């Protein structure tokens, strides 16, 4: 079963996926080529609102909230369901429910790792073009330690102003965000507790599982199995995707193209014209036959 609400060009879907309720923001015409945009570890599909609105002129844009985040349901079995392997199963099931046979994929951080695993495995030949945003087959261990420190905390805030200030601090490396975008991030990242205080939108168990399974992020063999056209984006100041790892990604696996985006670290928000244009140019490149690769 599905439920749907349309709001300012964005359709809000609630889908039954592998026994869980998954929330998906959908943009564009449903008969257009499909573009999946999958967010990072502690984020939601709403991070792509600016980019999705742009790409909806040409694509059917699918922006899920991964299980345990945003408006998607939480798992009663976190150790099973909050893993890349489970997310891959959810992604395959999601495309089936939406009737999507082939797609292009833009994945930020965790969404990029997920895209790699799918393009090398269950969605091989179905993901036509892959954009990996500021992540690689071996993330910098020091950066993972930094991220683990804030995502495993269970913060509480008295009001939205305090919460927004918290987001501005920990996500400063995302790059150029205006006041309106920070406010939108806060409003799509918050949930009220029973006592009325504000905390982050995600199930805390997600981060426990993440903290317990750091070796699952190291996946050069997966990268070597990707063979679709691939673009790697790296934030100029990123501490997660180190320059030497990004360069190695151009020599192994799909022999990816590499673009370094100035003015940001981990991870570029893909919310400004220059960043969006880089992605758009890659997605629109033509194959060897001269036909658009869609």
CORKAPE-V726261 format. One record per residue. RES is the residue in three letters. SS is DSSP state (helix for helix, strand for strand, loop for the rest). PSI is psi in whole degrees, -180 to 180 (NA if undefined). D_FIRST is the distance of its C-alpha to the first C-alpha in Angstrom with 1 decimal. Layout:
# CORKAPE-V726261
[[RES:SS:PSI:D_FIRST] [RES:SS:PSI:D_FIRST]]
This chain:
# CORKAPE-V726261
[[UNK:loop:152:0.0] [UNK:strand:154:3.8] [UNK:strand:147:7.0] [UNK:strand:142:10.3] [UNK:strand:130:14.0] [UNK:strand:132:17.0] [UNK:strand:110:20.1] [UNK:loop:48:23.4] [UNK:loop:-14:22.0] [UNK:strand:126:19.4] [UNK:strand:128:15.7] [UNK:strand:112:13.9] [UNK:strand:145:10.3] [UNK:strand:113:8.3] [UNK:strand:147:6.4] [UNK:strand:110:6.1] [UNK:strand:112:9.5] [UNK:loop:39:12.0] [UNK:loop:8:11.1] [UNK:strand:156:11.3] [UNK:strand:121:9.7] [UNK:strand:131:11.2] [UNK:strand:136:12.4] [UNK:strand:132:13.6] [UNK:strand:126:16.2] [UNK:strand:136:16.3] [UNK:strand:154:19.6] [UNK:loop:-179:21.3] [UNK:loop:139:20.7] [UNK:loop:-16:17.8] [UNK:loop:6:20.5] [UNK:loop:162:22.7] [UNK:strand:144:23.4] [UNK:strand:138:21.1] [UNK:strand:117:22.5] [UNK:strand:131:20.8] [UNK:strand:114:22.6] [UNK:strand:130:22.2] [UNK:loop:-179:24.1] [UNK:loop:-179:26.7] [UNK:loop:-52:26.9] [UNK:loop:27:26.9] [UNK:loop:-170:25.4] [UNK:loop:169:22.1] [UNK:helix:-18:20.7] [UNK:helix:-14:22.4] [UNK:helix:-23:25.7] [UNK:helix:11:25.2] [UNK:helix:-46:24.9] [UNK:helix:-50:28.4] [UNK:helix:-41:28.1] [UNK:helix:-40:24.6] [UNK:helix:-38:26.0] [UNK:helix:-50:28.9] [UNK:helix:-18:27.1] [UNK:loop:-13:24.7] [UNK:loop:-22:27.7] [UNK:loop:-26:27.4] [UNK:strand:160:24.1] [UNK:strand:108:20.3] [UNK:strand:127:20.4] [UNK:strand:118:17.7] [UNK:strand:90:18.6] [UNK:strand:156:16.4] [UNK:loop:115:17.4] [UNK:loop:150:18.1] [UNK:loop:132:17.0] [UNK:loop:-1:19.4] [UNK:loop:159:20.2] [UNK:loop:-127:19.6] [UNK:loop:4:16.4] [UNK:loop:161:14.6] [UNK:loop:169:14.7] [UNK:loop:154:17.9] [UNK:loop:144:18.7] [UNK:loop:-8:20.6] [UNK:loop:73:22.3] [UNK:helix:-40:23.6] [UNK:helix:-25:26.1] [UNK:helix:-42:23.6] [UNK:helix:-18:20.7] [UNK:loop:55:22.9] [UNK:loop:160:24.6] [UNK:helix:-36:24.8] [UNK:helix:-44:24.0] [UNK:helix:-41:20.7] [UNK:helix:-35:19.9] [UNK:helix:-43:20.7] [UNK:helix:-41:18.2] [UNK:helix:-40:15.5] [UNK:helix:-44:16.8] [UNK:helix:-45:16.9] [UNK:helix:-38:13.3] [UNK:helix:-46:12.3] [UNK:helix:-36:14.5] [UNK:helix:-47:13.1] [UNK:helix:-37:9.5] [UNK:helix:-3:11.4] [UNK:loop:32:13.8] [UNK:loop:120:16.7] [UNK:loop:-42:19.7] [UNK:loop:152:22.3] [UNK:strand:168:22.7] [UNK:strand:155:25.3] [UNK:strand:128:25.0] [UNK:strand:118:26.6] [UNK:strand:126:26.6] [UNK:strand:125:28.5] [UNK:loop:-113:30.1] [UNK:helix:-38:27.5] [UNK:helix:-28:25.3] [UNK:helix:-42:28.4] [UNK:helix:-41:28.8] [UNK:helix:-43:25.3] [UNK:helix:-41:25.9] [UNK:helix:-51:29.1] [UNK:helix:-35:27.7] [UNK:helix:-42:25.0] [UNK:helix:-26:27.6] [UNK:helix:-11:29.9] [UNK:loop:-110:27.5] [UNK:loop:-21:24.0] [UNK:loop:21:23.8] [UNK:loop:134:27.5] [UNK:loop:-12:28.1] [UNK:loop:-30:24.6] [UNK:strand:114:25.6] [UNK:strand:-35:28.3] [UNK:strand:141:29.7] [UNK:strand:128:29.5] [UNK:strand:122:30.7] [UNK:strand:113:31.5] [UNK:strand:101:32.3] [UNK:loop:50:35.0] [UNK:loop:155:34.3] [UNK:loop:179:35.9] [UNK:loop:-14:36.2] [UNK:loop:89:38.6] [UNK:loop:151:37.9] [UNK:loop:120:41.0] [UNK:helix:-37:41.3] [UNK:helix:-39:43.1] [UNK:helix:-38:40.2] [UNK:helix:-39:37.7] [UNK:helix:-42:39.9] [UNK:helix:-47:39.9] [UNK:helix:-41:36.1] [UNK:helix:-34:35.8] [UNK:helix:-38:38.2] [UNK:helix:-28:36.1] [UNK:helix:-21:32.5] [UNK:loop:-8:33.5] [UNK:loop:158:35.0] [UNK:loop:77:33.2] [UNK:loop:157:34.7] [UNK:loop:137:34.8] [UNK:strand:143:35.9] [UNK:loop:-27:37.3] [UNK:loop:173:35.9] [UNK:helix:-30:34.1] [UNK:helix:-44:37.4] [UNK:helix:-40:38.1] [UNK:helix:-45:34.6] [UNK:helix:-40:35.0] [UNK:helix:-38:38.5] [UNK:helix:-47:37.1] [UNK:helix:-42:34.6] [UNK:helix:-33:37.4] [UNK:helix:-50:39.5] [UNK:helix:-24:37.3] [UNK:loop:20:35.6] [UNK:helix:-37:38.9] [UNK:helix:-12:38.9] [UNK:helix:-24:35.9] [UNK:loop:-153:38.5] [UNK:loop:103:39.0] [UNK:loop:136:36.7] [UNK:loop:175:37.8] [UNK:helix:-39:37.6] [UNK:helix:-39:34.6] [UNK:helix:-38:32.7] [UNK:helix:-41:33.7] [UNK:helix:-41:32.6] [UNK:helix:-40:29.1] [UNK:helix:-44:28.9] [UNK:helix:-44:29.9] [UNK:helix:-23:27.4] [UNK:loop:6:24.4] [UNK:loop:1:25.9] [UNK:strand:152:26.8] [UNK:strand:147:25.5] [UNK:strand:139:27.6] [UNK:loop:173:28.8] [UNK:loop:-29:29.6] [UNK:loop:4:33.2] [UNK:loop:-10:32.2] [UNK:loop:167:33.2] [UNK:strand:139:31.2] [UNK:strand:-178:30.1] [UNK:strand:159:28.1] [UNK:loop:-16:24.3] [UNK:loop:158:23.8] [UNK:loop:122:23.8] [UNK:helix:-24:27.5] [UNK:helix:-26:26.8] [UNK:helix:-46:25.7] [UNK:helix:-28:29.3] [UNK:helix:-45:30.9] [UNK:helix:-43:29.2] [UNK:helix:-45:30.3] [UNK:helix:-29:33.8] [UNK:helix:-11:34.1] [UNK:loop:51:33.2] [UNK:helix:-30:35.2] [UNK:helix:-19:36.3] [UNK:helix:-9:32.8] [UNK:helix:-8:33.4] [UNK:loop:112:36.3] [UNK:loop:50:35.2] [UNK:helix:-41:37.9] [UNK:helix:-34:37.1] [UNK:helix:-47:33.5] [UNK:helix:-40:35.0] [UNK:helix:-18:37.5] [UNK:loop:-6:34.7] [UNK:loop:132:33.2] [UNK:loop:9:34.7] [UNK:loop:160:32.8] [UNK:strand:131:34.5] [UNK:strand:139:34.2] [UNK:strand:130:35.2] [UNK:strand:126:36.1] [UNK:strand:138:36.4] [UNK:strand:128:38.7] [UNK:strand:134:39.5] [UNK:loop:-36:43.3] [UNK:loop:19:43.7] [UNK:loop:136:40.9] [UNK:loop:0:41.8] [UNK:loop:-51:38.7] [UNK:loop:102:39.3] [UNK:loop:150:43.0] [UNK:helix:-40:45.0] [UNK:helix:-32:46.2] [UNK:helix:-43:42.7] [UNK:helix:-42:41.5] [UNK:helix:-40:44.5] [UNK:helix:-32:43.9] [UNK:helix:-22:40.4] [UNK:helix:-15:42.2] [UNK:helix:-19:44.3] [UNK:loop:168:41.8] [UNK:loop:-125:38.6] [UNK:loop:-2:37.5] [UNK:loop:56:40.6] [UNK:loop:154:38.6] [UNK:strand:150:40.0] [UNK:strand:129:40.6] [UNK:strand:127:40.7] [UNK:strand:127:41.9] [UNK:strand:122:40.8] [UNK:loop:158:43.5] [UNK:loop:15:43.2] [UNK:loop:164:40.4] [UNK:loop:-123:39.8] [UNK:loop:117:36.6] [UNK:loop:151:34.4] [UNK:loop:135:34.8] [UNK:loop:-15:32.3] [UNK:loop:44:32.1] [UNK:loop:2:32.5] [UNK:loop:155:35.9] [UNK:helix:-43:37.1] [UNK:helix:-41:39.1] [UNK:helix:-44:36.3] [UNK:helix:-38:33.7] [UNK:helix:-39:36.3] [UNK:helix:-46:36.9] [UNK:helix:-44:33.3] [UNK:helix:-43:33.1] [UNK:helix:-42:36.3] [UNK:helix:-45:35.0] [UNK:helix:-30:31.7] [UNK:loop:-2:33.6] [UNK:loop:148:36.3] [UNK:strand:150:37.1] [UNK:loop:-179:37.3] [UNK:loop:-22:40.5] [UNK:loop:-11:40.0] [UNK:loop:-7:40.2] [UNK:loop:150:36.7] [UNK:strand:138:34.2] [UNK:loop:80:32.3] [UNK:loop:NA:28.8]]
